């Protein structure tokens, strides 16, 4: 979502952003929604790590960095680049993202990623592919905190850190381009184990080289005074174009954003999620939304105010499965006070893995509801607003 919000102004200064969007800058997703090469490469990172988990379960072994390299080469193909010759295992799944037309868009990809992948060489922690410290590694490393092959969710920040470093090392060779990716993956891993942000940052500092630990502590200190202004970020932390700067900016903003902002209310975010889903569906994408609330009732009501949204509360696995099969629901709302983390994971899995039945009766009912939503009546029925 953050990438989608920032994509239209990715290369603009804060002065230019304010001159075109007002003093507050961007406050909402600009329809129909957009994303950059960072989201593309994050998706291919996720795909590669899912494949790694499948191979580990099936064969008892996998080679994540090779699978990541192959995944990024598939991304390279979406950029209309000629692929280098590489050798693939006969049994290695080729993934599914390459078949999604929406991903075949050139979104100002970084020169470092393009050149490193086009070389056909595999950058590793032991053999640096170049001396780049750019932000392209950390920008795609988040899945490393969620999908460590062979480890439970949130169970091993040390392994997540190492995996994040391997993710970045495929295309970036400088330690300042590699270790921020490890730190981000470990941070996410800790948060998934329900650590507080402060606890997670402490763990990540302990795993980091000394200079990165000091840099992270400085970023955290800046965030303690509240959400830092763009001017303060630029002065103290830089522009975010190299890995350690990008990580530090994220940390300072995460720490600072813990203060209450009266504009951060659930109707605004519920509507934004529903609009993003509906707008994506209008473009032909199979898109679903996920909203977390305290109980979730208000979020469901608000999300369903958006025409085309069919939001459902995460009541039970059976309830969600039935809503997907027969109601083609496209937004799931999880009430954090009603489910544990493990229960929420199961509900989310059911929601994303259950297909719509396409039964004629179900489709007719959905069309009737949509007709009334759009026109205030249903043809052939004595029903009006």
Secondary structure, DSSP 8 states (H G I E B T S, - for coil): -HHHHHGGGTT--HHHHHHHH-TT---S--TT----HHHHHHHHHHHHHHHHHHHHHHHS---HHHHHHHHHHHHHHHTT---------TT----SGGG-GGG-------HHHHHHHHT-----SSS-S----BTTTGGG-GGGGT--TTS-TTS-HHHHHHHHHHHHHTT--SHHHHHHHHHHHHHHHHHHTT--HHHHHHHHHHHS-HHHHHHHHHHHHHHTTSS--HHHHHHHT--S-BHHHHHHHHHHHHHHTTS--TT--HHHHHHHHHHHHHHHHHTT----EEEEESSSHHHHHHHTTSTT--EEE---HHHHHHHHHHH---EEEEETTTS-HHHHHHHHHHHHH------HHHHHHHHHHHHHHHHSB-TTS--B-
